[in-house]
């Protein structure tokens, strides 16, 4: 049976009921979400292979009889990333069941009680096709960016191998159809993963800081190149240029003035010292 192509367009309004959630999640206009949750107190709740495999087993188990489509995933030691498509209410129900069952398993295996995950899961809306592909790339590159492996295909707990084999275990068949329509072959897809991206994706706080730092360094190099400077440090040493750079940081990364000042100091410390 053929699978209909995906259109990134607004979905119709749905009945939400009278009860409001304790903290209302933002609803995606396309039903696509980037989902992340981490272990409590930064604990490596997925440190062992059996724990990663059990979490993936639960993802698959509870997909049955639910209108949920997974397009990418990566299970790290302390957290996970999933890109999926679902109605928001169904998404919340699905994640609640998966996280509760994993918590029960983890507590039993480690002879402990209490919370396993840090608060509720986070969800980021994915509203257009470009952000969709950039999000897939970010998820697959997470093990590389965390220095766990040197190449994304070397990591056994992400969806990249499903794209390589074109055999869907957890990801939806539509994911393979989209991939085949966009890329010439798997090597083309891998090359896409090597490209840098300026989006800042939802992640655990320390990894978001790394993203901001990388984006700030890229912006500095771009600005130095545009002005014909031999070294990026020359821009930081010029009062007018560095003030312009701070303004660019604030605008391009959509951050506060205080955050741009802090990023500037971090970049300056890395390049020319304190």
Number of C-alpha atoms within 10 A of each C-alpha: 3 7 9 8 11 12 10 15 12 11 12 8 7 9 7 9 6 6 6 8 7 6 6 7 14 11 16 19 17 20 20 25 27 24 20 21 21 25 19 16 11 14 15 15 20 21 14 10 12 10 19 19 15 16 22 20 15 15 20 15 12 14 15 9 7 11 11 19 18 22 25 26 25 26 26 21 20 18 22 24 26 24 24 22 21 19 18 19 13 14 19 15 11 17 17 13 14 19 19 14 14 21 20 15 15 19 14 11 10 8 8 11 11 9 14 21 21 14 11 13 15 16 24 18 20 23 17 14 13 9 14 20 19 19 25 21 22 22 28 27 23 23 24 17 17 12 10 14 14 13 16 22 18 14 21 15 19 24 24 26 17 16 18 15 10 17 13 15 12 19 24 18 17 18 20 19 16 14 16 15 10 12 14 10 12 16 11 11 18 18 10 14 20 12 9 13 15 15 15 17 17 18 23 16 9 8 15 14 14 14 20 21 16 17 21 25 20 15 18 24 16 13 18 20 14 9 11 10 13 10 12 20 17 13 22 22 12 11 10 10 16 17 15 14 21 22 15 17 24 18 13 14 17 12 12 13 14 10 16 22 16 13 21 22 15 16 20 17 11 11 13 12 9 9
